[in-house]
């Protein structure tokens, strides 16, 4: 069973700046919730689901006041290891738990799961508005201020920074 209490955060060192954090968790494992379709399903009954599922979880977010601490994220993701859970529930549970832990401006979680039964599955869930990141924020109040009366999206600000 996933354990969101394992998640820890730390204070955003740049709370007045919109910036993106990307994490790739390449060793995600859980169990297929439907045992019994494999020929050796009786051997899999000792698992609390079916055969193991493997995938990569991609997490991208724009922090507000808090950032996710990486070791706690690793331990949290490991807590799925013995859980029989569908891909869709996995990705949405991770998103809900991370949003609750750090209250980002915007977050996306992508589950890129290995092929099973000849089918590749990629599940994406989002929270917040990526385009909502305009201007800068007053670090004390967390409120947005306009830059020279012109709102800039996170994407455009990133493009400007790249030159």
C-alpha positions in Angstrom: 0.0 0.0 0.0 1.4 3.4 -0.9 2.7 5.4 2.1 2.3 9.2 1.5 3.5 9.8 5.1 7.0 9.0 3.9 7.1 12.1 1.7 9.1 15.0 3.1 9.6 18.5 1.8 12.0 21.4 2.2 11.6 25.1 1.8 11.9 26.3 -1.8 15.2 28.3 -1.9 13.8 30.6 -4.7 10.1 31.1 -3.8 9.8 34.3 -5.9 10.9 32.6 -9.1 9.1 30.2 -11.4 11.3 27.3 -12.3 10.8 23.7 -13.2 12.0 20.6 -11.4 12.1 17.3 -13.3 12.7 13.9 -11.8 13.0 10.5 -13.5 12.4 7.4 -11.4 13.5 4.5 -13.6 13.0 1.7 -11.2 9.3 1.9 -10.3 7.7 -1.5 -9.5 4.2 -2.5 -8.5 2.0 -5.6 -9.0 -0.6 -6.2 -11.6 -3.9 -6.3 -9.7 -5.2 -9.1 -11.9 -3.5 -12.4 -11.2 -4.9 -15.4 -13.0 -4.3 -14.6 -16.6 -0.8 -16.0 -16.6 -0.3 -19.7 -17.0 1.4 -20.0 -13.6 -1.2 -17.8 -11.8 -1.5 -20.3 -8.9 2.2 -19.7 -8.2 1.5 -15.9 -8.2 -1.1 -16.1 -5.4 1.6 -15.6 -2.8 1.9 -12.1 -4.3 -0.9 -9.7 -3.3 -1.8 -9.1 -6.9 -0.4 -10.6 -10.1 2.9 -10.5 -11.8 5.3 -7.5 -11.2 4.9 -4.4 -13.3 7.9 -2.2 -14.1 8.0 1.3 -15.4 9.6 4.8 -15.2 7.8 7.6 -13.4 8.5 11.1 -14.6 7.6 14.0 -12.3 7.8 17.6 -13.4 6.6 20.5 -11.3 6.9 24.2 -10.6 7.3 24.5 -6.9 5.6 27.1 -4.8 6.8 27.3 -1.2 8.0 23.7 -0.8 10.1 21.1 -2.8 10.0 17.3 -2.6 13.0 15.8 -0.8 14.4 13.1 -3.1 15.2 10.3 -0.6 11.7 10.5 0.8 10.3 10.3 -2.8 12.4 7.2 -3.4 11.0 5.5 -0.2 7.5 6.6 -1.1 7.7 5.1 -4.6 9.2 1.9 -3.1 6.0 1.6 -1.0 4.1 0.6 -4.2 6.3 -2.4 -4.7 3.9 -5.0 -3.1 0.7 -3.2 -4.1 -1.7 -4.7 -6.7 -2.7 -1.5 -8.5 -3.8 -0.4 -12.0 -1.5 2.0 -13.9 -4.2 4.7 -13.9 -4.6 4.6 -10.2 -0.8 4.5 -9.7 -0.2 7.7 -11.6 -3.2 9.6 -10.1 -2.3 8.5 -6.6 1.3 9.6 -6.9 0.1 13.0 -8.3 -2.5 13.5 -5.5 0.0 12.5 -2.8 2.8 14.8 -4.1 0.4 17.7 -4.6 -0.8 17.3 -1.0 2.8 17.2 0.2 4.2 20.2 -1.5 1.3 22.3 -3.0 3.1 23.1 -6.3 2.0 25.7 -8.8 1.8 23.0 -11.4 2.7 19.3 -11.5 2.7 16.5 -14.0 3.2 12.8 -13.3 3.8 10.4 -16.2 3.9 6.6 -15.8 5.8 5.0 -18.7 5.1 1.3 -18.1 7.0 -1.6 -19.7 5.2 -3.6 -22.3 2.8 -6.2 -20.9 0.8 -8.6 -23.1 2.2 -6.7 -26.2 0.7 -3.4 -25.1 2.7 -0.3 -24.0 0.9 2.0 -21.6 1.8 5.6 -20.8 -0.5 7.4 -18.3 -0.2 11.2 -17.7 -2.0 13.2 -14.9 -1.7 16.9 -14.2 -2.6 19.3 -11.4 -2.6 23.1 -11.6 -2.0 25.3 -14.6 1.3 25.3 -16.3 0.5 28.6 -18.0 -0.5 30.1 -14.7 3.2 30.9 -14.0 3.3 34.5 -15.1 5.5 37.3 -13.7 7.2 36.9 -10.4 5.8 36.2 -6.9 6.4 38.3 -3.8 8.3 35.8 -1.6 6.6 37.1 1.5 3.0 36.9 0.4 3.2 34.3 -2.4 1.1 36.6 -4.6 1.9 37.2 -8.3 3.1 40.5 -9.6 3.1 41.6 -13.2 6.4 42.2 -14.9 6.2 45.6 -16.6 2.4 45.0 -17.0 3.1 41.9 -19.2 2.2 38.4 -18.1 4.7 35.8 -19.3 4.0 32.1 -19.2 6.5 29.6 -17.8 7.1 28.3 -21.3 7.8 31.7 -22.8 10.1 32.7 -19.8 12.0 29.4 -20.3 12.3 30.1 -24.1 13.6 33.6 -23.3 16.2 32.2 -20.9 17.5 29.8 -23.5 18.1 32.7 -25.9 
